[in-house]
Amino acid sequence: MGKSETEGLYKGAAGRSKVENKLFGQSKLRGEATPYLMLLNYWRNDAAHGNASKITENEAYTSLILLLRFAVFVTDNWDELSSPDQPASTA
């Protein structure tokens, strides 16, 4: 899934879910990724409505730690996440 396809899906109706389905499908990694994706959902929902996120310093710190942990998760699972052979959903 390339950048153009990802952006097109993401910007459409139910875009976040479609990208998640395309990326994770039925992979066992989906459950492990859920906590990290929830952070992105929170940010996207605010931005989609034209609202600046009003988060406290503690929330910002926690978000940064979670984002860094997400980067480690992706690095640790890159082969499976980037494999065209993983069982993916078309939804």
N, C-alpha and C positions, 0 to 999 in steps of 0.2 A: 504494500500500500504506500503510494508515494505522497509527497507533500500536497499536491493539487487535489488528489482524491480525498485525503484526510481533511483538508480545509473545507472542501465542498460538503462532505458529510457533516462536519462539525457545525457549520453555519446554518444547516437546514433544521427542519423540525425534528425534535428528539435527537439532535446531532451528537450530543455527548454519548448517549446510549448506543447509537449506531457505530461510533468509533470504537467504543469499548467492545461491542460484539464482534466487530471486524478484527480487532487486535487480539482479544482473548478467546473468543468462541467458547468452546467447552473445555479449554485448558484448565488444568489444576491450579495454574497461577492466578486465575481470576479471583478466587477467594483471598489469596495472599495480597493482591493488589488493591482490594476494596478500600482499606483504610487510607491509602495514598490518594486514590481517586476521589474520595469524599472531600478532601481538601480542595481539589481542583473544581469539584462541583460547586462548592461554596463560593469560590472566587468567580466562576463563570456565571452563576445565578445573579450575583450582584452586578457584574459588568453587563450582562445581557439586558438589564433594566436601567442601564445608564447611571447606576449608583456607585459611588466610591465606597469601597469597603471601610467600615468604621470599626477597626479592630484595635484592641489595646496592645500595649507593648508586649505583654505576656503572650497574647494570642499570636502576635507577629513572630516572636521567638519560637513558639511551639510550631508554627507553620514552617519556619525555616528549617527546623530540625526534621520535621516530617518530609519536607521537600528533599533534603539531603539524603534521608533514608530511602526515599523513593528512587533517587539516582543510584544508590547502592543496589537496590532491588533490581533495577533494570540492568545494571552492569552484570550482576550475578546471574541473571536469567536471559541475557541477550540472545544466545543461540536459539532458545525456544521462542522468544518473542519475535525474532526476526525471521524465523523459518517459514517459508511458504507452504510447508507440509503440515503445519499444525491444524487441528480441526477447528475451523472458524465458522461462525454463523454468517449468513448473508443478510440478516435483519439489520 
